[in-house]
């Protein structure tokens, strides 16, 4: 092996030539050394190009395929032009050697041999070539290029080279290395595609063995498969089983045991890339499966949700060619989310992505998450396509939950074109969105935007980055949202307002036993938009008018709560009578049957009447208005102690007595009418009984007559029998 020291051997070829003055390196394989010309090999090998830049004196190549003998043959071929021996025994070793040495010239020799073999043998070689296409792809070599560049800079800096010269040399070295790496993966892919295109139809089987290549090669394999399917005729398809059987008898059996269509093959190729790019805590057993059947089982299963959520856009965007072969109607739920993301990265206006979103929304939580995740790949307007599903309202609620981060125009479009236009009529929207606490904040922010547009003092609910004419639009949409959600928000009052009213009634009932004539004051609890002044009585008027026409809805009930809260909010002084009269008419108290609200209204009127009786503000018109407001309340629902106050006018007491007497008079009148109707009914029954009695008498008379006639007939019959016996004596 050390013939280069002791001279050439007559038994075999000498060592590779080393030109004078060239850089050399000792290659160590299995403990044996061989000195090679680095400057010559650096022109054809990426490995030796890196050695040339580092000025290394030794290069250990552990486990080099075929050992030193195979390496020597390759070096002679590259340096001296000696023919490279490629055979059935050496072809796989040469493939691996090509990848280790990054030498495309050797790969060309392997390709020349491979295309001359049988189709089955080419299929086996293709299976060995494909993994190298993935290992030598541009993405996998990026880190190696950067490392080589940094190593070169470090080596030159150690030798005192100036920074400008060092940068220039580093760039040249980097470009040369980049050229080799590019040429390497291009050659690998070319060899793989040449072998794939040369295979017979029976031997070209899309399966786990062909899914090990780079994404570019996998896309080309799918294109070849589709082209073969388009060109295959009926006769060719019918003869394939016979041809495959003949090949199995005459040649090596095909190793592939699993066959996929284009859909599953594309999914498997993408899955390999996702698993390779997944974080270590997500990746479990994604590297290599135990066999083809295991890989087939995994290909027919959905992706883990965690793997989908950690997939980066930079990983998905390279699936552009593969997704064209995916059938969205056969996708699993988690796969659908990745397909939508990929299609949108390639073309944001892709209708195929929207179609998949619509069909898989109800089946996949990850697809639903695409609408509300941040940043959201899917436009909120797509939720209008799935408005029939209850989950659509949940997704829209989460989208609206980020309204403070949105631009004002974006929020306005979502409210107007999605929520109010598409979702409003669905029950799940009313229960999920309109009844949520978010709507209270949303209405407050929109109305506060109107105050900001009017250059008024904002309440701090409007985000600072909202500005421009769109603020007027937001205020308008806030008013519309207030109207449609008024009932579901229970009048936009603080939570527990109804329970507080019940407690108030109980407390007042206990105080009624003590007969407290002074007007009582209601203490408010909590805070709401009404207290802040964002919601006002003029905004309530259209809603109360609608409530008068829809008495089956609790619009008027919540509206009265709002009006009373508005009156009690500043109880330092009572409202003036003319304004109070307008609020009273708006509340429509004559239709109210809630004792708690009526009691609140009574106490407020008592305080108002007390202020009116003071010197100064009294006028006959004001007193008449107060009387009318008292009369609008149904006092019959209140205990008598509540009216025992000097601030309840005597006329009101009289009216209450008349109102209480009216039901009694009506009851007596109804009772008298009922008694009269009963007497008439009894007379009718008596007349019917008389008629029946007469008919019974007639029947009894006829019965007596019939009995007499029967007796006479019996006597005549006996007489006839006696005479007959007398005429015919016994013998």
C-alpha positions as CSV (number, residue, x, y, z in Angstrom):
1,X,0.0,0.0,0.0
2,X,3.0,2.3,0.4
3,X,4.2,1.9,-3.1
4,X,4.4,5.7,-3.5
5,X,7.3,5.5,-1.1
6,X,9.1,2.4,-2.4
7,X,8.4,2.9,-6.1
8,X,5.9,1.5,-8.5
9,X,4.8,-2.1,-8.2
10,X,4.9,-4.2,-11.3
11,X,1.9,-6.2,-10.1
12,X,-0.6,-3.4,-10.5
13,X,-1.2,0.3,-11.3
14,X,0.8,2.8,-9.4
15,X,-0.5,5.4,-6.9
16,X,-2.4,8.5,-8.2
17,X,-0.2,11.2,-9.8
18,X,0.9,14.2,-7.6
19,X,2.0,17.2,-9.5
20,X,5.0,19.1,-8.3
21,X,4.3,22.0,-6.0
22,X,0.7,21.0,-5.4
23,X,-0.8,20.7,-1.9
24,X,-1.1,17.1,-0.7
25,X,-3.0,15.4,2.1
26,X,-2.8,12.0,3.7
27,X,-6.1,10.2,3.5
28,X,-6.5,7.6,6.2
29,X,-8.9,4.7,5.6
30,X,-8.9,1.6,7.9
31,X,-5.5,2.6,9.3
32,X,-3.9,2.8,5.8
33,X,-2.7,6.0,4.2
34,X,-2.8,7.3,0.7
35,X,-1.3,10.7,-0.3
36,X,-3.4,12.5,-2.9
37,X,-3.1,15.8,-4.9
38,X,-5.5,18.2,-3.1
39,X,-5.2,21.0,-5.8
40,X,-6.3,18.7,-8.6
41,X,-9.1,17.0,-6.6
42,X,-10.4,20.3,-5.3
43,X,-11.5,21.1,-8.9
44,X,-13.9,18.1,-8.9
45,X,-14.6,17.3,-5.3
46,X,-16.3,19.5,-2.7
47,X,-14.7,17.5,0.2
48,X,-11.1,18.3,-1.1
49,X,-12.1,21.9,-1.8
50,X,-12.8,22.3,1.9
51,X,-9.5,20.5,2.8
52,X,-7.7,22.9,0.5
53,X,-9.1,25.9,2.3
54,X,-8.1,24.6,5.7
55,X,-4.6,23.4,4.8
56,X,-5.1,20.1,6.7
57,X,-2.3,17.5,6.4
58,X,-4.5,14.5,7.2
59,X,-8.0,13.5,6.2
60,X,-9.5,10.4,8.1
61,X,-12.3,8.8,6.1
62,X,-13.8,6.3,8.5
63,X,-15.9,3.5,7.1
64,X,-15.3,4.6,3.5
65,X,-17.4,2.2,1.3
66,X,-15.1,-0.3,-0.4
67,X,-12.1,0.7,1.7
68,X,-8.8,2.1,0.4
69,X,-9.0,0.1,-2.8
70,X,-12.2,1.7,-3.9
71,X,-11.0,5.2,-2.9
72,X,-7.8,4.7,-4.9
73,X,-9.7,3.7,-8.0
74,X,-11.8,6.8,-7.7
75,X,-8.8,9.1,-7.2
76,X,-7.1,7.6,-10.3
77,X,-10.2,8.2,-12.3
78,X,-10.4,11.8,-11.2
79,X,-6.6,12.6,-11.4
80,X,-5.2,10.3,-14.2
81,X,-8.4,9.6,-16.2
82,X,-8.2,5.8,-15.5
83,X,-11.5,4.1,-16.3
84,X,-13.7,3.7,-13.3
85,X,-14.9,0.1,-12.7
86,X,-18.7,0.2,-12.1
87,X,-20.4,-3.2,-11.7
88,X,-23.2,-4.8,-9.8
89,X,-20.9,-5.2,-6.8
90,X,-19.5,-1.7,-6.8
91,X,-22.4,0.5,-7.9
92,X,-23.8,1.1,-4.4
93,X,-20.4,1.7,-2.9
94,X,-19.7,4.3,-5.6
95,X,-23.1,6.0,-4.9
96,X,-22.1,6.5,-1.2
97,X,-18.6,7.5,-2.2
98,X,-20.0,10.2,-4.5
99,X,-22.0,11.7,-1.7
100,X,-19.1,11.6,0.8
101,X,-16.6,13.1,-1.7
102,X,-19.2,15.5,-3.2
103,X,-18.0,14.5,-6.7
104,X,-20.6,14.8,-9.5
105,X,-18.2,13.2,-12.1
106,X,-18.3,9.9,-10.3
107,X,-22.1,10.0,-10.3
108,X,-22.1,10.4,-14.1
109,X,-20.3,7.1,-14.4
110,X,-22.8,5.5,-12.0
111,X,-25.7,6.8,-14.1
112,X,-24.2,5.4,-17.3
113,X,-24.0,2.0,-15.7
114,X,-27.4,2.1,-14.0
115,X,-29.4,2.9,-17.2
116,X,-27.9,-0.2,-18.9
117,X,-29.2,-2.6,-16.3
118,X,-32.7,-4.2,-16.1
119,X,-35.7,-2.2,-15.0
120,X,-35.9,-4.1,-11.7
121,X,-32.2,-3.3,-11.0
122,X,-32.7,0.4,-11.9
123,X,-35.6,0.5,-9.4
124,X,-33.3,-0.8,-6.7
125,X,-30.6,1.7,-7.6
126,X,-33.2,4.5,-7.6
127,X,-34.2,3.6,-4.1
128,X,-30.6,4.1,-3.0
129,X,-30.2,7.3,-4.9
130,X,-33.3,9.1,-3.5
131,X,-32.1,9.5,0.1
132,X,-29.0,11.3,-1.2
133,X,-31.1,13.8,-3.1
134,X,-32.7,14.8,0.3
135,X,-29.4,14.8,2.1
136,X,-27.7,17.0,-0.6
137,X,-30.6,19.5,-1.1
138,X,-29.9,23.2,-0.8
139,X,-31.8,23.5,2.6
140,X,-29.8,20.7,4.2
141,X,-26.5,22.1,3.0
142,X,-27.1,25.7,4.1
143,X,-25.6,25.2,7.5
144,X,-22.6,23.4,6.1
145,X,-21.9,26.3,3.7
146,X,-22.0,28.8,6.5
147,X,-19.7,26.7,8.7
148,X,-17.2,26.4,5.9
149,X,-17.2,30.1,5.3
150,X,-16.6,30.8,8.9
151,X,-13.8,28.2,9.1
152,X,-12.1,29.8,6.1
153,X,-12.2,33.3,7.7
154,X,-10.7,31.9,10.9
155,X,-7.9,30.1,9.0
156,X,-6.9,33.2,7.1
157,X,-7.1,35.4,10.1
158,X,-4.6,33.1,11.9
159,X,-2.1,33.7,9.0
160,X,-2.3,37.5,9.3
161,X,-4.2,38.2,6.1
162,X,-5.8,41.6,6.0
163,X,-9.6,41.9,6.5
164,X,-10.3,43.0,2.8
165,X,-8.1,40.2,1.4
166,X,-9.7,37.8,3.8
167,X,-13.2,38.8,2.8
168,X,-12.4,38.5,-0.9
169,X,-10.8,35.1,-0.5
170,X,-13.7,33.9,1.7
171,X,-16.2,35.0,-0.9
172,X,-14.4,33.2,-3.7
173,X,-14.1,30.1,-1.6
174,X,-17.7,30.3,-0.6
175,X,-18.8,30.6,-4.2
176,X,-16.7,27.6,-5.3
177,X,-18.1,25.5,-2.5
178,X,-21.6,26.7,-3.3
179,X,-21.0,25.7,-7.0
180,X,-20.0,22.2,-6.0
181,X,-22.9,21.8,-3.6
182,X,-25.4,23.1,-6.2
183,X,-23.9,20.9,-8.9
184,X,-24.0,17.9,-6.5
185,X,-27.7,18.1,-5.7
186,X,-28.6,18.9,-9.3
187,X,-26.7,15.8,-10.5
188,X,-28.3,13.6,-7.8
189,X,-31.7,14.8,-8.8
190,X,-31.0,14.3,-12.5
191,X,-29.8,10.8,-12.0
192,X,-32.9,10.0,-9.8
193,X,-35.3,11.3,-12.4
194,X,-33.5,9.6,-15.3
195,X,-33.8,6.3,-13.5
196,X,-37.4,6.9,-12.6
197,X,-38.4,7.8,-16.2
198,X,-36.6,4.7,-17.5
199,X,-38.5,2.3,-15.3
200,X,-41.2,0.0,-16.7
201,X,-44.7,0.8,-15.6
202,X,-44.8,-2.3,-13.4
203,X,-41.7,-1.3,-11.6
204,X,-42.6,2.4,-11.0
205,X,-44.5,2.0,-7.7
206,X,-45.2,5.1,-5.6
207,X,-44.6,3.9,-2.0
208,X,-42.4,4.5,1.0
209,X,-39.3,3.6,-0.9
210,X,-39.7,6.4,-3.4
211,X,-40.8,8.9,-0.7
212,X,-37.3,9.3,0.7
213,X,-36.1,11.8,-1.8
214,X,-36.1,15.6,-1.8
215,X,-39.4,17.5,-2.2
216,X,-38.3,18.5,-5.7
217,X,-37.7,14.9,-6.8
218,X,-40.9,13.7,-5.2
219,X,-42.8,16.4,-7.1
220,X,-41.2,15.2,-10.3
221,X,-42.0,11.6,-9.5
222,X,-45.7,12.6,-9.1
223,X,-45.6,14.4,-12.4
224,X,-44.1,11.3,-14.1
225,X,-46.8,9.1,-12.5
226,X,-49.6,11.4,-13.7
227,X,-48.1,11.4,-17.2
228,X,-47.9,7.6,-17.2
229,X,-51.5,7.4,-16.1
230,X,-52.6,9.8,-18.9
231,X,-50.6,7.9,-21.6
232,X,-51.6,4.4,-20.4
233,X,-54.2,2.8,-22.6
234,X,-56.6,0.0,-22.0
235,X,-54.3,-2.7,-23.4
236,X,-51.4,-1.5,-21.4
237,X,-53.3,-1.6,-18.2
238,X,-54.7,-5.0,-18.9
239,X,-51.3,-6.4,-19.7
240,X,-49.6,-5.0,-16.6
241,X,-50.4,-8.0,-14.3
242,X,-49.1,-10.5,-16.9
243,X,-46.0,-8.5,-17.4
244,X,-45.4,-8.2,-13.6
245,X,-45.8,-12.0,-13.2
246,X,-43.3,-12.7,-16.0
247,X,-40.8,-10.4,-14.5
248,X,-41.1,-12.0,-11.1
249,X,-40.3,-15.3,-12.7
250,X,-37.4,-14.1,-14.8
251,X,-35.9,-11.3,-12.7
252,X,-35.6,-10.3,-9.1
253,X,-39.0,-9.7,-7.4
254,X,-39.9,-6.1,-6.8
255,X,-39.0,-5.1,-3.3
256,X,-41.8,-2.5,-2.9
257,X,-44.7,-4.0,-1.0
258,X,-46.8,-0.9,-0.6
259,X,-48.3,1.1,-3.4
260,X,-49.9,4.5,-3.0
261,X,-51.8,6.8,-5.3
262,X,-50.6,10.4,-5.8
263,X,-52.7,11.7,-2.9
264,X,-51.1,9.5,-0.2
265,X,-47.6,9.7,-1.7
266,X,-47.8,13.6,-1.6
267,X,-49.0,13.5,2.0
268,X,-46.2,11.1,3.0
269,X,-43.5,13.3,1.4
270,X,-44.8,16.3,3.2
271,X,-45.0,14.4,6.4
272,X,-41.4,13.5,6.3
273,X,-40.4,17.2,5.8
274,X,-42.7,18.2,8.7
275,X,-41.1,15.6,11.0
276,X,-37.6,16.7,10.0
277,X,-38.4,20.3,10.8
278,X,-40.4,19.7,14.0
279,X,-38.9,20.7,17.4
280,X,-37.3,17.9,19.4
281,X,-40.0,18.0,22.1
282,X,-42.7,17.4,19.4
283,X,-40.8,14.8,17.4
284,X,-41.3,11.3,18.9
285,X,-40.8,8.5,16.5
286,X,-41.0,10.3,13.2
287,X,-37.5,9.5,11.8
288,X,-37.7,6.0,10.4
289,X,-40.6,3.6,10.6
290,X,-40.1,-0.1,11.3
291,X,-41.1,-1.1,7.8
292,X,-43.2,-0.3,4.8
293,X,-46.4,-1.6,6.4
294,X,-45.9,0.7,9.3
295,X,-45.3,3.6,7.0
296,X,-48.4,2.7,5.1
297,X,-50.4,2.7,8.3
298,X,-49.0,6.1,9.2
299,X,-49.7,7.5,5.8
300,X,-53.4,6.6,6.2
301,X,-53.6,8.3,9.6
302,X,-54.0,11.9,10.5
303,X,-51.1,14.2,11.6
304,X,-50.6,14.8,15.3
305,X,-52.1,18.1,16.3
306,X,-48.9,19.3,18.0
307,X,-46.9,18.6,14.8
308,X,-49.4,20.8,12.8
309,X,-49.3,23.6,15.3
310,X,-45.5,23.8,15.3
311,X,-45.2,23.7,11.5
312,X,-43.6,27.0,10.3
313,X,-44.6,28.9,7.2
314,X,-41.0,28.5,5.9
315,X,-41.6,24.7,5.9
316,X,-45.0,24.8,4.4
317,X,-44.3,27.1,1.5
318,X,-42.0,24.5,-0.1
319,X,-44.9,22.2,-0.5
320,X,-46.2,24.3,-3.4
321,X,-45.9,21.5,-6.0
322,X,-46.9,18.7,-3.8
323,X,-50.3,20.2,-2.7
324,X,-51.4,20.1,-6.3
325,X,-51.6,16.3,-6.1
326,X,-53.6,16.3,-2.8
327,X,-57.3,15.5,-2.9
328,X,-58.9,17.8,-0.3
329,X,-62.1,15.6,-0.2
330,X,-60.0,12.7,1.2
331,X,-58.0,14.8,3.7
332,X,-58.0,14.1,7.4
333,X,-58.9,17.0,9.8
334,X,-55.4,18.1,10.8
335,X,-54.1,17.7,7.4
336,X,-56.8,20.0,6.1
337,X,-55.5,22.8,8.3
338,X,-52.0,22.5,6.9
339,X,-53.3,22.4,3.3
340,X,-55.2,25.6,3.9
341,X,-52.2,27.3,5.3
342,X,-50.0,26.1,2.4
343,X,-52.4,27.2,-0.2
344,X,-52.8,30.7,1.3
345,X,-49.0,31.1,1.5
346,X,-48.9,30.4,-2.2
347,X,-51.9,32.4,-3.2
348,X,-54.0,34.4,-0.6
349,X,-57.0,34.4,-3.0
350,X,-57.0,30.6,-3.7
351,X,-60.6,29.4,-3.8
352,X,-59.4,25.8,-3.1
353,X,-58.3,26.9,0.4
354,X,-61.7,28.5,1.1
355,X,-63.5,25.4,-0.2
356,X,-61.5,23.2,2.1
357,X,-62.1,25.5,5.0
358,X,-65.8,25.3,4.5
359,X,-66.0,21.6,4.2
360,X,-63.7,20.8,7.1
361,X,-64.6,23.5,9.6
362,X,-67.0,21.4,11.6
363,X,-64.6,18.4,11.7
364,X,-61.3,19.9,12.6
365,X,-60.4,22.1,15.6
366,X,-57.2,23.1,13.9
367,X,-59.2,24.4,10.9
368,X,-61.4,26.4,13.3
369,X,-58.3,27.8,15.0
370,X,-57.1,29.2,11.6
371,X,-59.8,31.9,11.9
372,X,-58.9,33.2,15.3
373,X,-55.2,32.4,15.9
374,X,-52.8,35.3,15.9
375,X,-51.8,36.0,13.2
376,X,-54.8,34.4,11.6
377,X,-54.1,32.8,8.2
378,X,-57.8,32.8,7.3
379,X,-59.8,36.0,6.8
380,X,-62.8,36.4,9.3
381,X,-65.1,36.8,6.3
382,X,-64.7,33.1,5.6
383,X,-66.7,32.4,8.8
384,X,-69.8,33.6,6.8
385,X,-69.4,30.4,4.8
386,X,-69.8,28.2,7.9
387,X,-72.3,30.3,9.8
388,X,-74.7,27.4,10.2
389,X,-72.2,25.7,12.6
390,X,-72.3,26.8,16.3
391,X,-68.5,26.7,16.4
392,X,-68.5,29.6,13.9
393,X,-69.9,31.9,16.6
394,X,-67.2,30.7,19.0
395,X,-64.5,31.4,16.4
396,X,-65.9,34.9,15.6
397,X,-66.1,35.7,19.3
398,X,-62.4,34.9,19.6
399,X,-61.7,37.1,16.6
400,X,-63.6,40.0,18.1
401,X,-61.8,39.4,21.4
402,X,-58.7,41.0,19.8
403,X,-60.5,44.1,18.6
404,X,-58.2,46.4,20.5
405,X,-55.3,45.1,18.4
406,X,-57.1,45.5,15.1
407,X,-57.2,48.5,12.9
408,X,-60.4,50.5,13.1
409,X,-61.4,49.7,9.5
410,X,-60.8,46.0,9.9
411,X,-63.0,45.9,13.0
412,X,-65.7,47.9,11.2
413,X,-65.7,45.4,8.3
414,X,-66.0,42.4,10.6
415,X,-68.9,43.9,12.5
416,X,-70.8,45.1,9.5
417,X,-70.1,42.4,6.9
418,X,-69.8,39.4,9.1
419,X,-71.5,39.8,12.5
420,X,-74.5,42.0,11.6
421,X,-75.0,40.7,8.0
422,X,-74.4,37.0,8.3
423,X,-74.5,35.8,11.9
424,X,-77.3,37.9,13.5
425,X,-80.2,35.7,12.7
426,X,-78.7,32.5,14.1
427,X,-79.6,31.4,17.7
428,X,-76.0,30.3,18.5
429,X,-74.8,33.8,17.6
430,X,-77.3,35.3,20.0
431,X,-76.4,33.0,22.8
432,X,-72.6,33.0,22.2
433,X,-71.8,36.5,20.9
434,X,-74.6,38.9,21.7
435,X,-74.9,37.6,25.2
436,X,-71.2,37.7,26.0
437,X,-69.4,40.3,28.0
438,X,-67.3,41.2,25.0
439,X,-70.2,42.9,23.3
440,X,-70.4,45.3,26.2
441,X,-66.8,46.3,25.8
442,X,-67.2,46.4,22.0
443,X,-70.2,48.7,22.1
444,X,-68.4,51.0,24.6
445,X,-65.3,51.2,22.4
446,X,-67.3,52.0,19.3
447,X,-69.4,54.7,21.0
448,X,-66.2,56.1,22.6
449,X,-64.7,56.3,19.1
450,X,-67.6,58.6,18.2
451,X,-66.8,60.8,21.1
452,X,-63.2,60.9,19.9
453,X,-64.3,61.8,16.4
454,X,-66.4,64.6,17.9
455,X,-63.3,65.9,19.7
456,X,-65.0,65.3,23.0
457,X,-63.4,63.8,26.1
458,X,-63.0,60.1,25.4
459,X,-63.6,57.6,28.2
460,X,-60.5,55.5,27.5
461,X,-62.4,52.6,25.9
462,X,-61.3,53.6,22.4
463,X,-57.8,52.3,21.5
464,X,-55.3,55.1,20.9
465,X,-54.4,53.9,17.4
466,X,-58.0,54.3,16.1
467,X,-58.2,57.5,14.1
468,X,-59.7,59.1,11.0
469,X,-63.1,59.2,9.4
470,X,-63.7,55.5,10.2
471,X,-64.5,56.5,13.8
472,X,-67.8,57.8,12.6
473,X,-68.5,54.4,11.0
474,X,-67.6,52.7,14.2
475,X,-70.0,54.8,16.2
476,X,-72.8,54.0,13.8
477,X,-72.0,50.3,14.0
478,X,-71.9,50.6,17.8
479,X,-75.4,51.9,17.8
480,X,-76.6,49.1,15.6
481,X,-74.9,46.5,17.8
482,X,-76.5,48.1,20.8
483,X,-80.0,47.7,19.3
484,X,-79.6,44.1,18.3
485,X,-78.0,43.0,21.6
486,X,-80.0,45.1,24.1
487,X,-82.1,42.2,25.3
488,X,-79.3,39.6,25.3
489,X,-77.1,42.1,27.3
490,X,-80.1,42.6,29.7
491,X,-80.1,46.3,29.0
492,X,-76.3,46.7,29.3
493,X,-76.8,46.9,33.1
494,X,-74.3,45.5,35.6
495,X,-74.5,41.8,36.3
496,X,-76.9,40.9,39.0
497,X,-79.2,43.9,38.6
498,X,-82.3,41.7,38.7
499,X,-81.2,40.0,41.9
500,X,-80.5,43.4,43.5
501,X,-84.1,44.5,42.6
502,X,-85.5,41.4,44.4
503,X,-83.5,42.2,47.5
504,X,-84.7,45.7,47.3
505,X,-88.3,44.6,47.3
506,X,-87.7,42.4,50.4
507,X,-86.0,45.2,52.2
508,X,-88.8,47.6,51.5
509,X,-91.4,45.1,52.5
510,X,-89.7,44.7,55.9
511,X,-89.7,48.5,56.2
512,X,-93.3,48.7,55.2
513,X,-94.2,47.0,58.5
514,X,-92.7,50.1,60.2
515,X,-94.7,52.4,58.0
516,X,-91.9,54.8,56.8
517,X,-93.7,57.7,55.1
518,X,-90.5,59.3,53.7
519,X,-89.4,58.6,50.2
520,X,-86.8,55.9,50.1
521,X,-83.6,56.2,47.9
522,X,-82.3,53.2,45.9
523,X,-78.6,52.7,46.2
524,X,-77.0,51.5,42.9
525,X,-74.5,48.7,42.7
526,X,-71.7,48.2,40.1
527,X,-71.0,50.4,37.1
528,X,-72.0,50.2,33.4
529,X,-71.9,52.2,30.2
530,X,-75.0,54.1,31.3
531,X,-73.2,55.4,34.3
532,X,-70.2,56.5,32.1
533,X,-72.5,58.4,29.7
534,X,-71.5,56.4,26.6
535,X,-75.1,55.0,26.5
536,X,-77.7,57.7,26.7
537,X,-81.5,58.0,26.8
538,X,-81.8,59.2,23.2
539,X,-80.1,56.0,22.1
540,X,-82.7,54.0,24.1
541,X,-85.8,55.6,22.5
542,X,-85.8,53.6,19.2
543,X,-85.4,50.4,21.2
544,X,-88.3,51.2,23.5
545,X,-90.5,52.1,20.5
546,X,-89.7,48.6,19.1
547,X,-90.5,47.1,22.5
548,X,-94.1,48.5,22.4
549,X,-94.7,46.6,19.2
550,X,-93.1,43.4,20.5
551,X,-94.6,42.8,24.0
552,X,-93.6,39.2,23.9
553,X,-89.9,40.3,24.3
554,X,-88.5,41.8,27.5
555,X,-87.4,45.0,25.8
556,X,-89.7,47.3,27.9
557,X,-88.7,45.5,31.1
558,X,-85.0,46.1,30.6
559,X,-85.7,49.6,29.3
560,X,-87.5,50.5,32.5
561,X,-84.6,49.2,34.5
562,X,-82.3,51.5,32.5
563,X,-84.6,54.5,33.0
564,X,-84.8,54.0,36.8
565,X,-81.0,53.6,37.0
566,X,-80.6,56.8,35.0
567,X,-82.9,58.5,37.5
568,X,-81.3,57.1,40.6
569,X,-77.7,57.6,39.3
570,X,-77.6,61.2,40.5
571,X,-80.0,61.1,43.4
572,X,-78.7,64.3,45.0
573,X,-81.7,66.0,43.3
574,X,-84.8,64.7,41.6
575,X,-85.4,65.2,37.9
576,X,-87.6,68.2,36.9
577,X,-91.2,67.3,36.2
578,X,-91.3,68.0,32.4
579,X,-88.3,65.8,31.7
580,X,-89.5,63.1,34.1
581,X,-92.8,63.1,32.3
582,X,-91.0,62.3,29.0
583,X,-89.1,59.5,30.6
584,X,-92.3,58.1,32.2
585,X,-94.1,58.0,28.9
586,X,-91.0,56.3,27.3
587,X,-91.1,53.6,30.0
588,X,-94.8,52.8,29.3
589,X,-95.5,52.1,33.0
590,X,-99.2,51.2,32.3
591,X,-97.9,47.9,30.8
592,X,-95.6,47.1,33.7
593,X,-96.4,44.2,36.0
594,X,-93.0,44.0,37.9
595,X,-93.7,44.9,41.5
596,X,-90.0,45.7,42.2
597,X,-89.9,48.3,39.4
598,X,-93.2,49.8,40.3
599,X,-92.1,50.2,43.9
600,X,-88.9,52.0,42.7
601,X,-91.0,54.3,40.5
602,X,-93.4,55.0,43.4
603,X,-90.5,56.0,45.7
604,X,-89.1,58.2,43.1
605,X,-92.4,59.9,42.5
606,X,-92.9,60.4,46.2
607,X,-89.6,62.3,46.3
608,X,-90.5,64.3,43.2
609,X,-93.9,65.3,44.6
610,X,-92.2,66.3,47.9
611,X,-89.9,68.6,46.1
612,X,-92.8,69.9,44.0
613,X,-94.7,70.9,47.2
614,X,-91.9,73.1,48.3
615,X,-92.2,76.8,47.7
616,X,-91.2,77.9,44.3
617,X,-91.3,75.2,41.6
618,X,-95.1,74.3,42.0
619,X,-97.4,74.9,39.0
620,X,-100.8,73.4,38.3
621,X,-99.4,71.8,35.1
622,X,-96.6,70.1,37.0
623,X,-98.9,68.8,39.6
624,X,-101.2,67.4,36.9
625,X,-98.3,65.7,35.3
626,X,-97.3,64.1,38.6
627,X,-100.8,62.8,39.1
628,X,-100.8,61.3,35.7
629,X,-97.4,59.6,36.4
630,X,-98.8,58.2,39.7
631,X,-101.9,56.9,37.9
632,X,-99.7,55.1,35.2
633,X,-98.5,52.8,38.0
634,X,-100.5,49.7,38.9
635,X,-100.8,50.3,42.7
636,X,-102.7,47.1,43.2
637,X,-99.4,45.2,43.0
638,X,-98.0,47.1,46.1
639,X,-98.8,46.7,49.8
640,X,-101.0,49.3,51.3
641,X,-98.2,50.4,53.6
642,X,-96.3,51.7,50.6
643,X,-99.0,54.2,50.0
644,X,-99.3,55.4,53.6
645,X,-97.3,58.6,53.0
646,X,-98.2,62.2,52.8
647,X,-96.3,62.3,49.5
648,X,-98.8,60.1,47.8
649,X,-101.6,62.4,46.7
650,X,-105.1,61.7,48.1
651,X,-106.5,61.4,44.6
652,X,-104.1,58.5,44.0
653,X,-105.5,56.8,47.0
654,X,-109.1,57.3,45.7
655,X,-108.1,56.0,42.3
656,X,-106.5,53.0,44.0
657,X,-109.6,52.2,46.0
658,X,-111.7,52.6,42.8
659,X,-109.4,50.3,41.0
660,X,-109.5,47.8,43.8
661,X,-113.3,48.1,43.9
662,X,-113.8,47.6,40.2
663,X,-112.7,43.9,40.2
664,X,-115.1,43.2,43.1
665,X,-118.1,44.8,41.3
666,X,-117.2,43.0,38.1
667,X,-117.0,39.8,40.1
668,X,-120.4,40.3,41.6
669,X,-121.9,41.1,38.2
670,X,-120.4,38.0,36.7
671,X,-121.7,35.9,39.7
672,X,-125.2,37.3,39.3
673,X,-125.2,36.5,35.6
674,X,-124.0,33.0,36.3
675,X,-126.9,32.5,38.9
676,X,-129.4,33.7,36.3
677,X,-128.1,31.3,33.8
678,X,-128.3,28.5,36.3
679,X,-131.9,29.3,37.2
680,X,-132.9,29.2,33.5
681,X,-131.1,25.9,33.1
682,X,-133.0,24.5,36.1
683,X,-136.3,25.6,34.7
684,X,-135.5,23.9,31.4
685,X,-134.7,20.7,33.3
686,X,-138.0,20.9,35.3
687,X,-139.9,21.2,32.0
688,X,-138.1,18.2,30.6
689,X,-138.9,16.1,33.7
690,X,-142.7,17.0,33.4
691,X,-142.7,15.8,29.8
692,X,-141.0,12.6,30.7
693,X,-143.5,12.0,33.5
694,X,-146.4,12.3,31.1
695,X,-144.8,9.9,28.7
696,X,-144.3,7.4,31.5
697,X,-148.0,7.6,32.4
698,X,-149.0,6.8,28.8
699,X,-146.7,3.9,28.7
700,X,-148.2,2.4,32.0
701,X,-151.7,2.7,30.6
702,X,-150.7,0.9,27.4
703,X,-149.0,-1.8,29.5
704,X,-152.2,-2.5,31.4
705,X,-154.2,-2.8,28.2
706,X,-151.6,-5.1,26.7
707,X,-151.8,-7.4,29.8
708,X,-155.6,-7.6,29.6
709,X,-155.4,-8.5,25.9
710,X,-152.8,-11.2,26.6
711,X,-155.0,-12.7,29.4
712,X,-158.0,-12.9,27.0
713,X,-155.9,-14.5,24.4
714,X,-154.7,-17.1,26.9
715,X,-158.2,-17.9,28.0
716,X,-159.4,-18.3,24.4
717,X,-156.5,-20.6,23.6
718,X,-157.2,-22.9,26.5
719,X,-160.9,-23.1,25.5
720,X,-159.9,-24.0,22.0
721,X,-157.7,-26.8,23.3
722,X,-160.4,-28.2,25.6
723,X,-162.9,-28.4,22.7
724,X,-160.4,-30.1,20.5
725,X,-159.7,-32.8,23.1
726,X,-163.5,-33.3,23.6
727,X,-164.1,-34.0,19.9
728,X,-161.2,-36.6,19.7
729,X,-161.7,-39.1,22.6
730,X,-158.9,-41.4,23.5
731,X,-158.8,-45.0,21.8
